[in-house]
């Protein structure tokens, strides 16, 4: 069935978080270091923070309730104020016809500032910043399909995280494309696996 729309993830799909992570999360890493309880694990905490929602990182690393809450409060105010470069293959997505949606989970101000600094706002028909306390990617995907009269088979979901947007898309029967630049995952994780956006148009047109 010909596709009509693509839903994209933001972090590690449009740009690499590692490029801005030390600066963006600097105040958070300082807070965690200053708590004194995690100094031996800072490198793994930093890596996880750039790949995984903060609540999950906090749980896995046994942060105290107080440190978790302080970390959340801090990140609610964090913004990135410098230009951000997208992945070099990002412009390829503009050669693909149809509707484009950007759906990202995270702190509103932070996600909004990143989208602004990437300069990608006008590339998308709709942009959604999902607050996981209020809703989920799955609900937002379902709402997009409903409002635009799209069936699951007319849509691709593209993202880097099998446990996030890929899982949400699978639950709705939407075709999934894992964007796996560093070959972290097996090809069984999604319907398709790509490492460059030049390969996306063919999937869009031929599946
Ligand atoms: Mg991501």
Boltz pocket constraint, residues with backbone or C-beta under 6 A from the ligand:
constraints:
  - pocket:
      binder: B
      contacts: [[A, 9], [A, 10], [A, 11], [A, 12], [A, 13], [A, 51], [A, 159], [A, 160], [A, 161]]
      max_distance: 6.0
